[in-house]
Amino acid sequence: MLGLELREHGVIAVIVGDDGEVRARAEADGSSGLAEAAIDVLDRVAGSCQGDLSLGVSSTSPESATTAAVLAALRPRYADALNSGGVMASGTAAALAEAWCGAARTVRDVVYFGVAEHATAGIVRGGVAVTGAHGRAPAVAWLALNPVEREDYRRTGCLQAEAAAAGIVRRLVWRIKAGDRSGIENMVNGDLTKITVEHLLEGARHDDGVAISVVRDTAKYLGMAAANLVAVTDPEVLVVGGLLASAADLFLEPLRTEITRRLPANMMHALTIVPAALGADAAAIGAARPAAAATR
């Protein structure tokens, strides 16, 4: 089984066995074109597999023109393998993967919530993905968590604007420009345009006060979003991915505290919160999963 994830700036392809184990993997950036990168990584992993192939595709932007162009480029070579269900949202694919062979293995009702370059989520109910009437749910990036109206909220959604990687960095830069002193300035030799979310995480781990404050503010947004997801879906397990897993030492306990503050005790007692286990490959693995059809 072949799985492919299309990201904003790159692609990941995997060959997955019936047990969910990754047998081969390839990754490439999309600087020379996302379609070319997708064909390259698929050809690399498909060469290690014998017999008939099935190919599932996930994307951080399933309805974009870029995704459509990649599919058009794939069809001449992989038309017989492409799953008929269309392109799956990356959050939904990650949720399926974590419920299949990851942190929520064998659990029937799972919510996945991840934040990295994008804010993504997925809902698995009774072992099947739930995607809504138009295949867009759960559009977690658009959760409205601030009564203020801003242009970036209208472009990308409130949660993504505040708590995805670019938003986290922007809030750190605002604090520094407002006069807060941070050692992160020294990491980038005073060039604030070079600050990345990795700088912020490093600063927080080394007791930089401004970085720690930004992490805590971010955890509040993420905790509100996660609480909303749990309140609506009532899952057995909440799997948190992206920065929430890779930087669990910074985010997991503040996130748990925020969720606890915002949900009734009986709901929290019934909820298990775990870091994602499949890392960057989760969405590609979920796209490859057989019978990954979604219910609406």
N, C-alpha and C positions, 0 to 999 in steps of 0.2 A: 504494500500500500504506500503510495506516494502522498506526501503532504507538502504544501507550499504556503508560506506566509509572505504576503507583500506588505512591506513597511514603507514609510515615507521616503527613506533613503537607502533601502536595501531589501534583500530577500533571504529567506531561509528555506531549504528543502530537506526533507527527511524521507527515508525508507523505514517503515514501521512494520513490525511483525504482528501476528494476531494477539500477542500478549501486551502490545503497546511498547515493546522495547525498540529503541532506535537502532537500526542495523547499519545505517549510513547517513551521513549528514554533510551538507555543503552550505556555505554562506557567502554572499557577495554584496558589495555596495552597489548602489544603482547610479553612480556618477556618470557612467557611459550610457545609461538608459535602463529603465527598470525591466522592460521586456527582454532585452538582451541578457541581463543578469539572471532573470527567471529561467530562460532557456538553458543558460550555462549551468546553473546549479542543478536543475532537473536532469540534464544529460549526465552530469557527473554522478549523481546518486543512482539514477536508473540503470546505469551500466553495470552496477553490482547486483542487480536483481534478475532472476530468471522467471519466465512465465508471464502470464497476463498481469497488467498493472491497472490499478485504479488511482485516480488523481483527484484529490480534494484541494481546494484553494481557499485561503482565508486572507483577509485584508483589513488594515486599519481604516481604510476608506472604501468599503465595498461598492458604493454607488458612483465612485469618481470616474472621470474620463480616463485617468491613468490606468485604473484597474481594468476598465473595458478594453483599453489598448493592449494590455498584457495578455488578456484572455484571447483576443483576436490573433496575437502573435503565437500563442501556444497551440491553437486549434489545428493548424496544418500538421504538427508533429504529434500532438497528444489528444486528438479528437476522440479516439476510441476509448481513451482512459478517463477523460474528464467526467467527474460526477455530474449528474443532471440537476442537482439541487441548487446550483448557482454558487456564488461566492459567499462565504460565511464571514461574519464580523469576527475580528481577532479575539475579542473578549468572549464571545460565545464559544469559539473553538477552544480557547484556553480552559473554559469551564468544563467542556466535554472531556478534554485531555486529563485534567486534574481529577475528575470523577472516574475516569476509565483506569488510569494507571499512575496517578500522582498522589497528591496529599490527601485527597478525599476518595481514594480507591474504594469501590463497592458502595459508596454512599449514594442514595437515590435522589436526594434533594440538596442541591449545592448552589451556592452563589459564589462566583469569582469576581474579585474586584482588584484591579491593578492600575498603577500609575507609573508612567515613565515619560516618554515623549508625549504620549496621549493618556487620557483617562479612559479605561475600558472596563467592561463588566460583562458577565454572562450568567444566565440562569439555567439550571438543569432541574427539571421537575419529573420525578419518576423515571430518571435515567435518560430523559429526552430534553433537548434544548428548547427553550421557550423564546420566541423571537417577536411576537406581536403580529398585528394584522398586516403590517407592511414589511416585516422582516427587519425592523430597525431597533427593536428593544433588546436589551436595556441601554438606551442612549445616555449613559451615566454622565458623559461630559457636559450635558445640558442641564443637569440638576441645578435648580435655582436656589442658591444658598446665601444670597446677599440681596437685600431689598434695593440696593443701589443699582441703577442701570448704567452700563458702560458699553462702549463700542466693541471692546474685545469680547465681552460676554455674548454680544449678538453674533460675532463672527465664529467663535469656537465653543461657546458655552461657559457658564460661570465656573463650574468645577475645574474644567481644563485650564481656563485662564488663570486661576488662582493656584492650583495644586499640581499640575503637570510640570515637567522639568523646567520649561521656559518661564512659567509663572513663578515658580519657587525662586529661580535666579533673579527675576525682575523684582520681586519683593525684597530680596537681599540687597540688590543694587540701590533701590529706593532708600533703604535704611542707611546705607553708607553715604549716599548723597545728602541725606538729611542730617548728617553729622555723627552718626554712630561709628565708633571706632572698631574695626575688625581686622584681625591678622590676615584675612583673605586678601586684602589689598596687597600685602607683601608677596603673596603667592603669584600674583599676576603683574607684579612690578607697577602697580598703580593703574593699570589699564583695565577698567571695569568691564569693558566689552569682551574681555577674554574669560570672565568668570563662567564656570560651568557648575552644574549641580554636583559634580564630583568634588569640586573645591569646597562647596558648602558642606557636604557630608564629612570631608576630611577636617574642616574647621570645627564642626560640631563634636567630632570624636576627640579633638584636642582642646576641648573646653573653650572654644571661641564663643563669647557670650551672645553676639549678634546672630551667629549661625545657629546656636541652640534655640534662640528665640524664634527664628524663622522656621526651624523644624517643628517647634511646638505649635506655632500658628498654622502650619501646614497640616499637622495632625488634627487640629480642630476641624478644618474643612473636610479632611478625609474621614474623620469620625462621624461628622454629620451625614456625609454621603453614605457611608457604610450603614449607619443606623437607619437611614431611609430605605436602603435596599433590604435590610433584614426585616423591617417593619412591614414592608409590602409583600415579601416573598416567604417569610417564615422558614428559612432553610435549616437543615440539620447542621451543616457546616458552612462557614464563611472562609473561603480561601483567598488570601491576600497575596498579590503578586507585584511584579515590577520592583520599584523602590521599597515597597512595603515588605518584600521578602529579602531583596539583596541588602537592604539597610535595616533589617528587622531590629538590630540592636538599638537603633535610634527611634524607629517609628512604631514598633509593635505594641509596646506597653502604653505609650501616649494614645495610640489609636484605641486600644482596648478600654482605656479610661474614659475617652470621649464617648464611645459607644455605650458604656455602662451608665454614663450620666444621662443619656438621652433615651434609653429604653427601660421599660419596667423590669423589675428584678426577675419575674418568672420567665420573661422572654430571654434575658441574658443567661439564666441558669440552664436553659435548654439549648444554648448556642455554643458550638465549638468553633474557635477561630484558630486557623493554622496558616503558616507561610506556605506559599506555593512550592512544589517540589521539582517542577520541570523546567524552571528557568526560562531562558529565551526561546526554547524549542516548543513551548506549550501550544501555541496557536497552530504551528505546523503539524504537530502530532494530532491535535484535535481535528484538523481538517482532513487528515488521512484516515480517521477512524471510520470503519464501515458502519453503515446504518446510522450515520450521524444526522439524519434528516431532522429538521426542527418542527415542532408543533407551534401553531399560532393561536 
